[in-house]
Amino acid sequence: MPELRQLRYFIAVAEELNFSRAARRLNMAQPPLSVAIRQLEQEIGTSLFVRSSREVRLTEAGTAFLAGARRTLAEADATVVAARRAAAGEQGTLHIGYSWSARFETLPALGQAFKESRPDVDLLAEEMWNGRMPDALRAGAIDVAVSLCPDVVGELSYELVRAEPVIALLGAEHDLASEHGIALAALADDELMLFPRELAPKLHDFLVSLCRSAGFEPKQNAESFHTRWTIGAWEPHTFALVPAAVAGDVPPGVAAVAIDEPEDLLETHVLWRTGDESPTVAAFVAHSRSVFANRAT
């Protein structure tokens, strides 16, 4: 099987039809080039050139071999470029796990900023609960996670992306649905629609603590508000607490109302495996640092 070096030599001679010019083009002496071409012809088992004192021209076999040699070199060069681009984080696939709330604004903003500089990296995103993210990262099922109020795990690294005010989601028929802002205590008699704690322990505890800080123990509804968000028919006298970005895309029958305690912020982080040397992951994290840096949360 001919070597790539031999193919390059052959193509140079075939295009120049002159051994001296081909040698100069290849920055080598003519005798070694002539030897290399004869060795190639011996390996193939046929002459590739007709040589005379006046000219060098391709044989029919040489003409046929030239087309294949060019394709082979082009494919080899493309493979090298692809490997270098992948090593630089400019090509490949990035698997992203994300919290439900990140889909409204945070993940689209991060993804668009990343794709502007890495257009050939495919992004595959999967919504998942926080409780699944550490195992998914450890197993390599995802490369990074965009997580609302993530649980802290020692072998993972964290980068704060943004911090948002908390808002309340109410049914459109709720007495407070038309208010621009309310005290959280005004919802003390309603049920907090909250997911089971094991799905996102830190986020669960944070939301419960907001209610306690407002002076009441929340009455927890067994049904996650995510379900009601998807199927509609928001139950009366219930509420959910979410980051402010969710207000930009509420479904019919749901109202988003600001909470008057602005010091209570929900933080979204990017997570990845500590020590992960993937340049694609590093590029995503670097972009995540800057996307919301100069924006109002």
Order of alpha helices (4+ residues) and beta strands (2+ residues): alpha-alpha-alpha-beta-beta-alpha-beta-alpha-beta-alpha-beta-beta-beta-beta-alpha-beta-alpha-beta-beta-beta-alpha
